[in-house]
Amino acid sequence: MRRDTGEKMEIACTELAIMVPKLLDMIHFSLFDKADALYREHRLVLENWDKVVPALDARNVVIIPFCGAENCEKQIKKSTESKEVELGPDGKALPSMGMKSLCIPSEQPKPLAEGTKCLNPACESPASFWTMFGRSY
């Protein structure tokens, strides 16, 4: 029985050496495609600051224009701390962390338009690149 699809099958002992590697490849690609689709579904390219916190609260990662300055990232982290209190299994409040940069995607969503500013409303610097941000949970 495949754990990724629940499909049951029988394989003759004489075919094990051929079928098991093929089956493992199919399972690998099935799991990868499922994970990739879920990842793409929860990765949002945003150019409007007002949409950032709701996207984070919905457990998405965001890709935004960013200047790359360390002090700007610190300000972004502080300004995006969750206002909702989520309880853990023990009934205690979980940390409400702000977003932090995760990476500069090697595949940028699109070229930054001339004069694009860093999306942080408190920053006046030009954006240097699109950067992926997210919260740790």
N, CA, C and O atoms as CSV, one atom per row, in Angstrom:
chain,resi,resn,atom,element,x,y,z
A,1,MET,N,N,0.846,-1.178,0.000
A,1,MET,CA,C,0.000,0.000,0.000
A,1,MET,C,C,0.892,1.241,0.000
A,1,MET,O,O,1.846,1.347,0.770
A,2,ARG,N,N,0.555,2.160,-0.875
A,2,ARG,CA,C,1.311,3.414,-0.953
A,2,ARG,C,C,0.843,4.352,0.140
A,2,ARG,O,O,-0.359,4.556,0.312
A,3,ARG,N,N,1.770,4.920,0.873
A,3,ARG,CA,C,1.411,5.837,1.954
A,3,ARG,C,C,1.021,7.210,1.430
A,3,ARG,O,O,0.334,7.958,2.125
A,4,ASP,N,N,1.440,7.553,0.232
A,4,ASP,CA,C,1.119,8.880,-0.311
A,4,ASP,C,C,-0.269,8.938,-0.923
A,4,ASP,O,O,-0.899,9.996,-0.907
A,5,THR,N,N,-0.767,7.825,-1.466
A,5,THR,CA,C,-2.077,7.825,-2.123
A,5,THR,C,C,-3.075,6.856,-1.498
A,5,THR,O,O,-4.277,6.968,-1.737
A,6,GLY,N,N,-2.588,5.906,-0.699
A,6,GLY,CA,C,-3.463,4.897,-0.121
A,6,GLY,C,C,-3.778,3.762,-1.078
A,6,GLY,O,O,-4.530,2.847,-0.739
A,7,GLU,N,N,-3.207,3.819,-2.266
A,7,GLU,CA,C,-3.463,2.797,-3.290
A,7,GLU,C,C,-2.848,1.460,-2.870
A,7,GLU,O,O,-1.697,1.386,-2.441
A,8,LYS,N,N,-3.655,0.414,-3.007
A,8,LYS,CA,C,-3.168,-0.925,-2.690
A,8,LYS,C,C,-2.813,-1.636,-3.996
A,8,LYS,O,O,-3.490,-1.469,-5.011
A,9,MET,N,N,-1.752,-2.425,-3.954
A,9,MET,CA,C,-1.324,-3.167,-5.149
A,9,MET,C,C,-0.584,-4.417,-4.731
A,9,MET,O,O,-0.096,-4.533,-3.607
A,10,GLU,N,N,-0.515,-5.316,-5.632
A,10,GLU,CA,C,0.260,-6.534,-5.419
A,10,GLU,C,C,1.397,-6.551,-6.432
A,10,GLU,O,O,1.225,-6.192,-7.597
A,11,ILE,N,N,2.550,-6.974,-5.960
A,11,ILE,CA,C,3.715,-7.102,-6.838
A,11,ILE,C,C,4.238,-8.517,-6.664
A,11,ILE,O,O,4.492,-8.970,-5.548
A,12,ALA,N,N,4.392,-9.197,-7.770
A,12,ALA,CA,C,4.924,-10.556,-7.725
A,12,ALA,C,C,6.372,-10.520,-7.258
A,12,ALA,O,O,7.117,-9.598,-7.591
A,13,CYS,N,N,6.760,-11.510,-6.501
A,13,CYS,CA,C,8.135,-11.572,-5.987
A,13,CYS,C,C,9.174,-11.491,-7.103
A,13,CYS,O,O,10.250,-10.924,-6.914
A,14,THR,N,N,8.854,-12.054,-8.256
A,14,THR,CA,C,9.805,-12.048,-9.366
A,14,THR,C,C,9.981,-10.651,-9.958
A,14,THR,O,O,10.951,-10.404,-10.675
A,15,GLU,N,N,9.052,-9.732,-9.665
A,15,GLU,CA,C,9.112,-8.373,-10.214
A,15,GLU,C,C,9.580,-7.334,-9.200
A,15,GLU,O,O,9.679,-6.153,-9.531
A,16,LEU,N,N,9.865,-7.754,-7.977
A,16,LEU,CA,C,10.245,-6.803,-6.933
A,16,LEU,C,C,11.449,-5.942,-7.309
A,16,LEU,O,O,11.424,-4.727,-7.114
A,17,ALA,N,N,12.479,-6.548,-7.834
A,17,ALA,CA,C,13.711,-5.815,-8.157
A,17,ALA,C,C,13.480,-4.729,-9.203
A,17,ALA,O,O,14.192,-3.725,-9.230
A,18,ILE,N,N,12.489,-4.931,-10.058
A,18,ILE,CA,C,12.193,-3.933,-11.100
A,18,ILE,C,C,11.158,-2.925,-10.612
A,18,ILE,O,O,11.300,-1.721,-10.830
A,19,MET,N,N,10.120,-3.424,-9.953
A,19,MET,CA,C,8.981,-2.570,-9.592
A,19,MET,C,C,9.245,-1.665,-8.385
A,19,MET,O,O,8.771,-0.529,-8.365
A,20,VAL,N,N,9.977,-2.131,-7.394
A,20,VAL,CA,C,10.193,-1.318,-6.189
A,20,VAL,C,C,10.935,-0.017,-6.514
A,20,VAL,O,O,10.493,1.040,-6.064
A,21,PRO,N,N,12.036,-0.038,-7.271
A,21,PRO,CA,C,12.679,1.245,-7.603
A,21,PRO,C,C,11.752,2.183,-8.384
A,21,PRO,O,O,11.754,3.392,-8.151
A,22,LYS,N,N,10.958,1.628,-9.311
A,22,LYS,CA,C,10.015,2.461,-10.066
A,22,LYS,C,C,8.964,3.057,-9.132
A,22,LYS,O,O,8.619,4.234,-9.236
A,23,LEU,N,N,8.464,2.231,-8.223
A,23,LEU,CA,C,7.456,2.686,-7.281
A,23,LEU,C,C,8.015,3.769,-6.357
A,23,LEU,O,O,7.335,4.754,-6.070
A,24,LEU,N,N,9.236,3.587,-5.896
A,24,LEU,CA,C,9.862,4.605,-5.039
A,24,LEU,C,C,10.018,5.936,-5.777
A,24,LEU,O,O,9.821,7.004,-5.198
A,25,ASP,N,N,10.373,5.859,-7.051
A,25,ASP,CA,C,10.461,7.093,-7.850
A,25,ASP,C,C,9.096,7.761,-7.977
A,25,ASP,O,O,8.987,8.979,-7.844
A,26,MET,N,N,8.056,6.973,-8.233
A,26,MET,CA,C,6.706,7.540,-8.349
A,26,MET,C,C,6.280,8.196,-7.036
A,26,MET,O,O,5.707,9.285,-7.042
A,27,ILE,N,N,6.560,7.532,-5.911
A,27,ILE,CA,C,6.206,8.092,-4.604
A,27,ILE,C,C,6.992,9.380,-4.354
A,27,ILE,O,O,6.440,10.369,-3.871
A,28,HIS,N,N,8.273,9.359,-4.683
A,28,HIS,CA,C,9.107,10.552,-4.511
A,28,HIS,C,C,8.524,11.744,-5.268
A,28,HIS,O,O,8.356,12.823,-4.700
A,29,PHE,N,N,8.218,11.548,-6.547
A,29,PHE,CA,C,7.700,12.652,-7.356
A,29,PHE,C,C,6.304,13.063,-6.909
A,29,PHE,O,O,5.963,14.244,-6.971
A,30,SER,N,N,5.503,12.125,-6.467
A,30,SER,CA,C,4.168,12.437,-5.957
A,30,SER,C,C,4.263,13.321,-4.708
A,30,SER,O,O,3.574,14.336,-4.606
A,31,LEU,N,N,5.114,12.931,-3.768
A,31,LEU,CA,C,5.284,13.714,-2.543
A,31,LEU,C,C,5.888,15.081,-2.840
A,31,LEU,O,O,5.476,16.086,-2.260
A,32,PHE,N,N,6.870,15.120,-3.748
A,32,PHE,CA,C,7.492,16.394,-4.102
A,32,PHE,C,C,6.468,17.330,-4.742
A,32,PHE,O,O,6.387,18.502,-4.374
A,33,ASP,N,N,5.689,16.824,-5.691
A,33,ASP,CA,C,4.695,17.660,-6.372
A,33,ASP,C,C,3.654,18.199,-5.392
A,33,ASP,O,O,3.243,19.356,-5.488
A,34,LYS,N,N,3.233,17.362,-4.457
A,34,LYS,CA,C,2.260,17.795,-3.449
A,34,LYS,C,C,2.857,18.895,-2.559
A,34,LYS,O,O,2.204,19.906,-2.300
A,35,ALA,N,N,4.090,18.699,-2.096
A,35,ALA,CA,C,4.753,19.691,-1.250
A,35,ALA,C,C,5.005,20.985,-2.022
A,35,ALA,O,O,4.822,22.076,-1.481
A,36,ASP,N,N,5.421,20.870,-3.277
A,36,ASP,CA,C,5.689,22.048,-4.106
A,36,ASP,C,C,4.409,22.853,-4.344
A,36,ASP,O,O,4.429,24.083,-4.286
A,37,ALA,N,N,3.313,22.172,-4.607
A,37,ALA,CA,C,2.032,22.863,-4.820
A,37,ALA,C,C,1.594,23.587,-3.548
A,37,ALA,O,O,1.123,24.723,-3.610
A,38,LEU,N,N,1.746,22.938,-2.403
A,38,LEU,CA,C,1.373,23.558,-1.127
A,38,LEU,C,C,2.256,24.779,-0.851
A,38,LEU,O,O,1.770,25.817,-0.402
A,39,TYR,N,N,3.543,24.646,-1.121
A,39,TYR,CA,C,4.488,25.746,-0.925
A,39,TYR,C,C,4.124,26.929,-1.829
A,39,TYR,O,O,4.093,28.070,-1.365
A,40,ARG,N,N,3.849,26.672,-3.103
A,40,ARG,CA,C,3.502,27.753,-4.032
A,40,ARG,C,C,2.176,28.415,-3.660
A,40,ARG,O,O,2.000,29.617,-3.858
A,41,GLU,N,N,1.251,27.630,-3.124
A,41,GLU,CA,C,-0.055,28.152,-2.718
A,41,GLU,C,C,0.077,29.125,-1.547
A,41,GLU,O,O,-0.729,30.046,-1.413
A,42,HIS,N,N,1.077,28.930,-0.710
A,42,HIS,CA,C,1.256,29.762,0.484
A,42,HIS,C,C,2.410,30.752,0.354
A,42,HIS,O,O,2.918,31.247,1.360
A,43,ARG,N,N,2.817,31.036,-0.854
A,43,ARG,CA,C,3.877,32.009,-1.122
A,43,ARG,C,C,3.267,33.132,-1.952
A,43,ARG,O,O,2.893,32.923,-3.106
A,44,LEU,N,N,3.166,34.315,-1.368
A,44,LEU,CA,C,2.476,35.425,-2.018
A,44,LEU,C,C,3.438,36.552,-2.360
A,44,LEU,O,O,4.256,36.952,-1.533
A,45,VAL,N,N,3.336,37.056,-3.571
A,45,VAL,CA,C,4.114,38.230,-3.991
A,45,VAL,C,C,3.232,39.442,-3.717
A,45,VAL,O,O,2.153,39.580,-4.293
A,46,LEU,N,N,3.700,40.318,-2.834
A,46,LEU,CA,C,2.892,41.470,-2.423
A,46,LEU,C,C,3.619,42.783,-2.691
A,46,LEU,O,O,4.836,42.891,-2.537
A,47,GLU,N,N,2.831,43.779,-3.097
A,47,GLU,CA,C,3.369,45.121,-3.303
A,47,GLU,C,C,2.577,46.149,-2.496
A,47,GLU,O,O,2.722,47.355,-2.698
A,48,ASN,N,N,1.733,45.655,-1.575
A,48,ASN,CA,C,0.908,46.523,-0.745
A,48,ASN,C,C,1.135,46.124,0.711
A,48,ASN,O,O,0.822,44.999,1.102
A,49,TRP,N,N,1.676,47.039,1.514
A,49,TRP,CA,C,2.017,46.744,2.900
A,49,TRP,C,C,0.796,46.304,3.711
A,49,TRP,O,O,0.925,45.469,4.606
A,50,ASP,N,N,-0.381,46.849,3.414
A,50,ASP,CA,C,-1.584,46.515,4.170
A,50,ASP,C,C,-1.978,45.045,4.038
A,50,ASP,O,O,-2.751,44.546,4.855
A,51,LYS,N,N,-1.475,44.357,3.050
A,51,LYS,CA,C,-1.803,42.945,2.849
A,51,LYS,C,C,-0.802,42.005,3.527
A,51,LYS,O,O,-1.033,40.797,3.584
A,52,VAL,N,N,0.299,42.545,4.037
A,52,VAL,CA,C,1.370,41.706,4.583
A,52,VAL,C,C,0.937,40.979,5.854
A,52,VAL,O,O,1.027,39.752,5.913
A,53,VAL,N,N,0.476,41.690,6.856
A,53,VAL,CA,C,0.129,41.052,8.134
A,53,VAL,C,C,-1.022,40.052,7.968
A,53,VAL,O,O,-0.938,38.951,8.512
A,54,PRO,N,N,-2.099,40.395,7.233
A,54,PRO,CA,C,-3.135,39.360,7.029
A,54,PRO,C,C,-2.593,38.105,6.334
A,54,PRO,O,O,-3.017,36.992,6.647
A,55,ALA,N,N,-1.670,38.279,5.403
A,55,ALA,CA,C,-1.071,37.118,4.726
A,55,ALA,C,C,-0.268,36.287,5.722
A,55,ALA,O,O,-0.331,35.058,5.696
A,56,LEU,N,N,0.480,36.943,6.590
A,56,LEU,CA,C,1.256,36.225,7.606
A,56,LEU,C,C,0.338,35.519,8.592
A,56,LEU,O,O,0.591,34.377,8.975
A,57,ASP,N,N,-0.733,36.203,9.004
A,57,ASP,CA,C,-1.683,35.600,9.942
A,57,ASP,C,C,-2.343,34.357,9.348
A,57,ASP,O,O,-2.776,33.470,10.084
A,58,ALA,N,N,-2.420,34.293,8.022
A,58,ALA,CA,C,-2.975,33.118,7.337
A,58,ALA,C,C,-1.888,32.073,7.071
A,58,ALA,O,O,-2.093,31.136,6.298
A,59,ARG,N,N,-0.740,32.242,7.713
A,59,ARG,CA,C,0.395,31.309,7.628
A,59,ARG,C,C,0.986,31.185,6.227
A,59,ARG,O,O,1.310,30.093,5.761
A,60,ASN,N,N,1.115,32.317,5.579
A,60,ASN,CA,C,1.777,32.377,4.283
A,60,ASN,C,C,3.163,32.968,4.458
A,60,ASN,O,O,3.460,33.578,5.485
A,61,VAL,N,N,4.009,32.789,3.460
A,61,VAL,CA,C,5.241,33.558,3.353
A,61,VAL,C,C,4.993,34.599,2.271
A,61,VAL,O,O,4.199,34.380,1.355
A,62,VAL,N,N,5.673,35.728,2.381
A,62,VAL,CA,C,5.464,36.810,1.423
A,62,VAL,C,C,6.781,37.169,0.758
A,62,VAL,O,O,7.851,37.070,1.359
A,63,ILE,N,N,6.680,37.583,-0.480
A,63,ILE,CA,C,7.835,38.081,-1.217
A,63,ILE,C,C,7.539,39.544,-1.506
A,63,ILE,O,O,6.559,39.876,-2.172
A,64,ILE,N,N,8.412,40.418,-0.987
A,64,ILE,CA,C,8.172,41.861,-1.079
A,64,ILE,C,C,9.429,42.581,-1.558
A,64,ILE,O,O,10.535,42.060,-1.418
A,65,PRO,N,N,9.262,43.786,-2.125
A,65,PRO,CA,C,10.430,44.602,-2.447
A,65,PRO,C,C,11.112,45.019,-1.140
A,65,PRO,O,O,10.446,45.474,-0.210
A,66,PHE,N,N,12.423,44.865,-1.070
A,66,PHE,CA,C,13.152,45.121,0.180
A,66,PHE,C,C,14.496,45.758,-0.130
A,66,PHE,O,O,15.153,45.424,-1.116
A,67,CYS,N,N,14.892,46.694,0.745
A,67,CYS,CA,C,16.162,47.411,0.544
A,67,CYS,C,C,17.378,46.591,0.972
A,67,CYS,O,O,18.484,46.817,0.480
A,68,GLY,N,N,17.178,45.645,1.880
A,68,GLY,CA,C,18.276,44.794,2.332
A,68,GLY,C,C,18.990,45.298,3.564
A,68,GLY,O,O,19.943,44.663,4.016
A,69,ALA,N,N,18.561,46.423,4.131
A,69,ALA,CA,C,19.239,46.993,5.304
A,69,ALA,C,C,18.834,46.251,6.576
A,69,ALA,O,O,17.661,45.939,6.782
A,70,GLU,N,N,19.823,45.975,7.423
A,70,GLU,CA,C,19.581,45.233,8.659
A,70,GLU,C,C,18.628,45.984,9.594
A,70,GLU,O,O,17.734,45.383,10.190
A,71,ASN,N,N,18.824,47.295,9.719
A,71,ASN,CA,C,17.938,48.063,10.613
A,71,ASN,C,C,16.500,48.094,10.085
A,71,ASN,O,O,15.557,48.158,10.873
A,72,CYS,N,N,16.329,48.051,8.788
A,72,CYS,CA,C,14.997,48.004,8.184
A,72,CYS,C,C,14.337,46.668,8.499
A,72,CYS,O,O,13.150,46.620,8.820
A,73,GLU,N,N,15.093,45.594,8.409
A,73,GLU,CA,C,14.538,44.275,8.725
A,73,GLU,C,C,14.115,44.208,10.193
A,73,GLU,O,O,13.074,43.634,10.514
A,74,LYS,N,N,14.905,44.782,11.066
A,74,LYS,CA,C,14.532,44.801,12.493
A,74,LYS,C,C,13.222,45.545,12.703
A,74,LYS,O,O,12.381,45.121,13.496
A,75,GLN,N,N,13.048,46.652,11.993
A,75,GLN,CA,C,11.809,47.426,12.118
A,75,GLN,C,C,10.624,46.633,11.554
A,75,GLN,O,O,9.531,46.661,12.121
A,76,ILE,N,N,10.838,45.933,10.447
A,76,ILE,CA,C,9.792,45.095,9.859
A,76,ILE,C,C,9.387,44.003,10.842
A,76,ILE,O,O,8.200,43.734,11.021
A,77,LYS,N,N,10.359,43.383,11.469
A,77,LYS,CA,C,10.071,42.308,12.423
A,77,LYS,C,C,9.204,42.831,13.567
A,77,LYS,O,O,8.233,42.184,13.960
A,78,LYS,N,N,9.552,43.996,14.097
A,78,LYS,CA,C,8.796,44.575,15.209
A,78,LYS,C,C,7.378,44.951,14.779
A,78,LYS,O,O,6.423,44.719,15.520
A,79,SER,N,N,7.239,45.523,13.603
A,79,SER,CA,C,5.928,46.009,13.163
A,79,SER,C,C,4.989,44.894,12.696
A,79,SER,O,O,3.799,45.139,12.497
A,80,THR,N,N,5.500,43.684,12.521
A,80,THR,CA,C,4.650,42.588,12.047
A,80,THR,C,C,4.403,41.522,13.108
A,80,THR,O,O,3.957,40.418,12.793
A,81,GLU,N,N,4.691,41.851,14.358
A,81,GLU,CA,C,4.384,40.899,15.419
A,81,GLU,C,C,2.883,40.680,15.455
A,81,GLU,O,O,2.106,41.623,15.307
A,82,SER,N,N,2.480,39.440,15.651
A,82,SER,CA,C,1.064,39.092,15.649
A,82,SER,C,C,0.361,39.699,16.854
A,82,SER,O,O,0.884,39.677,17.969
A,83,LYS,N,N,-0.817,40.237,16.621
A,83,LYS,CA,C,-1.620,40.805,17.709
A,83,LYS,C,C,-2.517,39.733,18.334
A,83,LYS,O,O,-3.004,39.898,19.453
A,84,GLU,N,N,-2.732,38.623,17.596
A,84,GLU,CA,C,-3.560,37.532,18.109
A,84,GLU,C,C,-2.729,36.663,19.040
A,84,GLU,O,O,-1.539,36.451,18.810
A,85,VAL,N,N,-3.363,36.164,20.089
A,85,VAL,CA,C,-2.686,35.250,20.999
A,85,VAL,C,C,-3.153,33.836,20.656
A,85,VAL,O,O,-4.328,33.494,20.789
A,86,GLU,N,N,-2.200,33.037,20.214
A,86,GLU,CA,C,-2.505,31.647,19.872
A,86,GLU,C,C,-1.989,30.768,21.000
A,86,GLU,O,O,-0.869,30.946,21.479
A,87,LEU,N,N,-2.815,29.823,21.417
A,87,LEU,CA,C,-2.441,28.948,22.523
A,87,LEU,C,C,-1.860,27.641,22.010
A,87,LEU,O,O,-2.330,27.068,21.028
A,88,GLY,N,N,-0.821,27.187,22.706
A,88,GLY,CA,C,-0.210,25.909,22.378
A,88,GLY,C,C,-0.968,24.768,23.030
A,88,GLY,O,O,-1.969,25.000,23.709
A,89,PRO,N,N,-0.504,23.527,22.834
A,89,PRO,CA,C,-1.180,22.365,23.395
A,89,PRO,C,C,-1.259,22.396,24.924
A,89,PRO,O,O,-2.159,21.804,25.520
A,90,ASP,N,N,-0.309,23.091,25.548
A,90,ASP,CA,C,-0.308,23.176,27.004
A,90,ASP,C,C,-1.171,24.320,27.539
A,90,ASP,O,O,-1.236,24.543,28.748
A,91,GLY,N,N,-1.833,25.044,26.632
A,91,GLY,CA,C,-2.700,26.149,27.040
A,91,GLY,C,C,-1.980,27.469,27.240
A,91,GLY,O,O,-2.618,28.477,27.544
A,92,LYS,N,N,-0.670,27.484,27.077
A,92,LYS,CA,C,0.112,28.713,27.242
A,92,LYS,C,C,0.214,29.432,25.907
A,92,LYS,O,O,0.185,28.808,24.846
A,93,ALA,N,N,0.333,30.751,25.974
A,93,ALA,CA,C,0.424,31.562,24.763
A,93,ALA,C,C,1.717,31.241,24.004
A,93,ALA,O,O,2.793,31.136,24.592
A,94,LEU,N,N,1.581,31.091,22.689
A,94,LEU,CA,C,2.745,30.884,21.829
A,94,LEU,C,C,3.376,32.240,21.511
A,94,LEU,O,O,2.691,33.261,21.553
A,95,PRO,N,N,4.666,32.261,21.194
A,95,PRO,CA,C,5.293,33.529,20.832
A,95,PRO,C,C,4.638,34.128,19.597
A,95,PRO,O,O,4.277,33.405,18.669
A,96,SER,N,N,4.485,35.439,19.584
A,96,SER,CA,C,3.879,36.115,18.428
A,96,SER,C,C,4.978,36.856,17.680
A,96,SER,O,O,5.063,38.083,17.729
A,97,MET,N,N,5.799,36.110,17.002
A,97,MET,CA,C,6.984,36.664,16.356
A,97,MET,C,C,6.633,37.471,15.114
A,97,MET,O,O,5.654,37.195,14.421
A,98,GLY,N,N,7.451,38.463,14.860
A,98,GLY,CA,C,7.330,39.221,13.629
A,98,GLY,C,C,8.016,38.477,12.502
A,98,GLY,O,O,8.718,37.491,12.727
A,99,MET,N,N,7.805,38.960,11.278
A,99,MET,CA,C,8.410,38.265,10.140
A,99,MET,C,C,9.883,38.619,10.021
A,99,MET,O,O,10.325,39.693,10.429
A,100,LYS,N,N,10.619,37.692,9.454
A,100,LYS,CA,C,12.046,37.893,9.210
A,100,LYS,C,C,12.359,37.431,7.797
A,100,LYS,O,O,11.619,36.646,7.203
A,101,SER,N,N,13.457,37.928,7.275
A,101,SER,CA,C,13.819,37.531,5.915
A,101,SER,C,C,14.250,36.075,5.916
A,101,SER,O,O,14.968,35.623,6.808
A,102,LEU,N,N,13.801,35.351,4.902
A,102,LEU,CA,C,14.143,33.939,4.758
A,102,LEU,C,C,15.197,33.745,3.673
A,102,LEU,O,O,16.129,32.956,3.830
A,103,CYS,N,N,15.036,34.477,2.566
A,103,CYS,CA,C,16.008,34.373,1.478
A,103,CYS,C,C,15.702,35.426,0.420
A,103,CYS,O,O,14.629,36.029,0.402
A,104,ILE,N,N,16.657,35.624,-0.441
A,104,ILE,CA,C,16.449,36.403,-1.653
A,104,ILE,C,C,16.293,35.353,-2.749
A,104,ILE,O,O,17.275,34.720,-3.136
A,105,PRO,N,N,15.072,35.158,-3.256
A,105,PRO,CA,C,14.868,34.087,-4.240
A,105,PRO,C,C,15.769,34.246,-5.459
A,105,PRO,O,O,15.904,35.338,-6.010
A,106,SER,N,N,16.376,33.150,-5.864
A,106,SER,CA,C,17.227,33.205,-7.054
A,106,SER,C,C,16.393,33.545,-8.287
A,106,SER,O,O,16.880,34.186,-9.218
A,107,GLU,N,N,15.138,33.110,-8.284
A,107,GLU,CA,C,14.203,33.488,-9.344
A,107,GLU,C,C,13.343,34.622,-8.812
A,107,GLU,O,O,12.378,34.381,-8.086
A,108,GLN,N,N,13.681,35.844,-9.163
A,108,GLN,CA,C,12.906,36.998,-8.728
A,108,GLN,C,C,11.551,36.976,-9.444
A,108,GLN,O,O,11.492,36.647,-10.629
A,109,PRO,N,N,10.445,37.328,-8.735
A,109,PRO,CA,C,9.120,37.255,-9.354
A,109,PRO,C,C,9.000,38.071,-10.636
A,109,PRO,O,O,8.370,37.642,-11.602
A,110,LYS,N,N,9.609,39.246,-10.631
A,110,LYS,CA,C,9.636,40.115,-11.807
A,110,LYS,C,C,10.676,41.187,-11.546
A,110,LYS,O,O,11.064,41.388,-10.396
A,111,PRO,N,N,11.137,41.876,-12.566
A,111,PRO,CA,C,12.103,42.957,-12.331
A,111,PRO,C,C,11.455,44.073,-11.513
A,111,PRO,O,O,10.275,44.378,-11.689
A,112,LEU,N,N,12.228,44.669,-10.630
A,112,LEU,CA,C,11.728,45.813,-9.870
A,112,LEU,C,C,11.628,47.019,-10.793
A,112,LEU,O,O,12.577,47.353,-11.504
A,113,ALA,N,N,10.480,47.660,-10.773
A,113,ALA,CA,C,10.286,48.850,-11.602
A,113,ALA,C,C,11.192,49.979,-11.105
A,113,ALA,O,O,11.502,50.063,-9.916
A,114,GLU,N,N,11.600,50.820,-12.008
A,114,GLU,CA,C,12.426,51.977,-11.674
A,114,GLU,C,C,11.737,52.778,-10.569
A,114,GLU,O,O,10.559,53.114,-10.687
A,115,GLY,N,N,12.468,53.080,-9.500
A,115,GLY,CA,C,11.928,53.890,-8.405
A,115,GLY,C,C,11.135,53.111,-7.366
A,115,GLY,O,O,10.532,53.712,-6.478
A,116,THR,N,N,11.123,51.775,-7.460
A,116,THR,CA,C,10.402,50.984,-6.460
A,116,THR,C,C,11.060,51.149,-5.101
A,116,THR,O,O,12.267,50.956,-4.957
A,117,LYS,N,N,10.267,51.504,-4.114
A,117,LYS,CA,C,10.763,51.695,-2.748
A,117,LYS,C,C,10.635,50.386,-1.975
A,117,LYS,O,O,9.853,49.507,-2.338
A,118,CYS,N,N,11.404,50.277,-0.921
A,118,CYS,CA,C,11.276,49.185,0.035
A,118,CYS,C,C,9.835,49.210,0.545
A,118,CYS,O,O,9.297,50.288,0.798
A,119,LEU,N,N,9.206,48.059,0.699
A,119,LEU,CA,C,7.790,48.010,1.078
A,119,LEU,C,C,7.550,48.446,2.524
A,119,LEU,O,O,6.432,48.829,2.870
A,120,ASN,N,N,8.558,48.394,3.355
A,120,ASN,CA,C,8.417,48.853,4.739
A,120,ASN,C,C,7.990,50.325,4.728
A,120,ASN,O,O,8.729,51.163,4.211
A,121,PRO,N,N,6.814,50.665,5.287
A,121,PRO,CA,C,6.342,52.050,5.248
A,121,PRO,C,C,7.280,53.037,5.940
A,121,PRO,O,O,7.272,54.225,5.617
A,122,ALA,N,N,8.089,52.556,6.889
A,122,ALA,CA,C,9.004,53.439,7.616
A,122,ALA,C,C,10.332,53.635,6.883
A,122,ALA,O,O,11.198,54.368,7.361
A,123,CYS,N,N,10.498,52.995,5.742
A,123,CYS,CA,C,11.758,53.065,5.001
A,123,CYS,C,C,11.583,53.896,3.733
A,123,CYS,O,O,10.590,53.754,3.019
A,124,GLU,N,N,12.528,54.738,3.470
A,124,GLU,CA,C,12.493,55.571,2.269
A,124,GLU,C,C,13.491,55.097,1.206
A,124,GLU,O,O,13.599,55.699,0.138
A,125,SER,N,N,14.209,54.032,1.501
A,125,SER,CA,C,15.251,53.553,0.591
A,125,SER,C,C,14.646,52.833,-0.612
A,125,SER,O,O,13.545,52.287,-0.531
A,126,PRO,N,N,15.375,52.837,-1.726
A,126,PRO,CA,C,14.904,52.060,-2.880
A,126,PRO,C,C,15.049,50.566,-2.596
A,126,PRO,O,O,15.961,50.142,-1.887
A,127,ALA,N,N,14.146,49.786,-3.154
A,127,ALA,CA,C,14.240,48.329,-3.030
A,127,ALA,C,C,15.408,47.835,-3.874
A,127,ALA,O,O,15.625,48.301,-4.993
A,128,SER,N,N,16.146,46.895,-3.325
A,128,SER,CA,C,17.284,46.317,-4.040
A,128,SER,C,C,16.909,45.014,-4.745
A,128,SER,O,O,17.476,44.668,-5.781
A,129,PHE,N,N,15.949,44.301,-4.166
A,129,PHE,CA,C,15.549,43.001,-4.685
A,129,PHE,C,C,14.267,42.555,-4.003
A,129,PHE,O,O,13.863,43.127,-2.990
A,130,TRP,N,N,13.634,41.542,-4.554
A,130,TRP,CA,C,12.495,40.898,-3.917
A,130,TRP,C,C,13.066,39.961,-2.857
A,130,TRP,O,O,14.042,39.254,-3.107
A,131,THR,N,N,12.458,39.959,-1.680
A,131,THR,CA,C,12.934,39.116,-0.589
A,131,THR,C,C,11.759,38.352,0.014
A,131,THR,O,O,10.663,38.891,0.172
A,132,MET,N,N,12.007,37.094,0.347
A,132,MET,CA,C,10.974,36.267,0.971
A,132,MET,C,C,11.049,36.458,2.480
A,132,MET,O,O,12.112,36.338,3.090
A,133,PHE,N,N,9.892,36.759,3.065
A,133,PHE,CA,C,9.780,36.920,4.520
A,133,PHE,C,C,8.739,35.943,5.040
A,133,PHE,O,O,7.814,35.556,4.326
A,134,GLY,N,N,8.906,35.554,6.294
A,134,GLY,CA,C,7.917,34.700,6.933
A,134,GLY,C,C,8.081,34.745,8.430
A,134,GLY,O,O,9.044,35.303,8.956
A,135,ARG,N,N,7.117,34.145,9.109
A,135,ARG,CA,C,7.162,34.030,10.571
A,135,ARG,C,C,7.565,32.606,10.934
A,135,ARG,O,O,7.307,31.657,10.194
A,136,SER,N,N,8.200,32.488,12.086
A,136,SER,CA,C,8.450,31.167,12.661
A,136,SER,C,C,7.290,30.853,13.589
A,136,SER,O,O,6.821,31.721,14.325
A,137,TYR,N,N,6.836,29.626,13.554
A,137,TYR,CA,C,5.710,29.245,14.413
A,137,TYR,C,C,6.119,28.161,15.352
A,137,TYR,O,O,5.309,27.703,16.158
